[in-house]
Amino acid sequence: MAMVERVFSGVQPTGNLHLGNYLGAIVNFVKLQENYSCLYCVVDLHAITQGVDVWGGPAELARNTREVTAAFIASGIDPKKHIVFNQSQVPGHAELTWIFNCVARVGWLSRMTQFKEKAGKDRENASVGLYDYPVLMAADILLYRATHVPVGEDQKQHLELSRDIAQKFNNDFGDSIRGHGFGDGLFFPQPEPLITGPATRVMSLRDGTKKMSKSDSSDNSRINLTDDADTIAQKIRKAKTDPEPLPTEEKGLETRPEADNLVGIYAALSGRPKSDVLRDFGGGQFSSFKNALVELCVAKLSPIAAEMKRLAADPGHVDQILIDGAERANVIAEQTLKTAKDIVGFVRKR
Ligand code: AQP
């Protein structure tokens, strides 16, 4: 049976959606619509893997779920041609996770750096869900037998784990898979990471060695998609830099993480290579480059923020997009899950 080329990716509704999420993930989501059948998911089951104090409680979760959906739509994702939905509304994600929990090995999960970072020193107190996060992510992707997954660089390790889980499932159940009509013994594909966006790793504006992140306690470390023009200007003007003028060649950025990050953001937003940007601004002071960056950021992000605001005023419309998307996602999910359960050998009514 031929595999459909399908894209799946998700964003957590944990608030403070930022330029890193946009350039590292959402810009790619929009582009891939041209050549693939796409599912874009607001991964609310993932969002609750840390403490309630981190994700903010029920009202905040609902608000953030609608906000991520609005960001998808405002950025150019078409929910009619493709599928936009929230994870919790398709039961197959949780069910397939259980099967995969029994395929994945504890040793594999113990190596996940995101768990180590997020759990910090108090590992005993981390939720089981946080530990299991990458298995749920594998289920998200493979429930749709997705072949391509656009993500930022930070998700590379999790994608490798998804590939390992797909491969082990196919190996463990090879005969049964063939017995169910998959002559090549491959029920789940090996999903390909697409880490190819204009900026696969956008760094914090306060520290060029740390990634821009929703959970950074300093709001000045990131540009949020909902920031207005004044806030964007303030954050960029305050962004950490060094005293040297900008280099004229890319090599000169190698030991200057903050300068590299700002030039990278400019390049990504303008769709030009860094070398081009340095041709225009190299040798000049940061202040004039920052002014140009503010102008570009505001020009690119304001229309998105305005559309997000319009959608925030119409939650009924946003909810309808999610409901419709979940129904369509569920049709694909049920099919995969039914076959996966048959392959494992669970008895059911015929
Ligand atoms: N700084 C970044 N640069 C490029 N891509 C990024 N992504 C996240 N941060 C950057 C990509 O955005 C997508 C959605 O991310 P997520 O919401 O699922 O979770 P995350 O990776 O944990 O995002 P944050 O903002 O960094 O949250 P916290 O602070 O909770 O860790 C993913 O494709 C991700 O790669």
Boltz pocket constraint, residues with backbone or C-beta under 6 A from the ligand:
constraints:
  - pocket:
      binder: B
      contacts: [[A, 10], [A, 11], [A, 12], [A, 13], [A, 14], [A, 16], [A, 20], [A, 21], [A, 22], [A, 23], [A, 24], [A, 25], [A, 150], [A, 151], [A, 152], [A, 153], [A, 154], [A, 155], [A, 199], [A, 200], [A, 201], [A, 202], [A, 203], [A, 211], [A, 212], [A, 213], [A, 214], [A, 215], [A, 216]]
      max_distance: 6.0
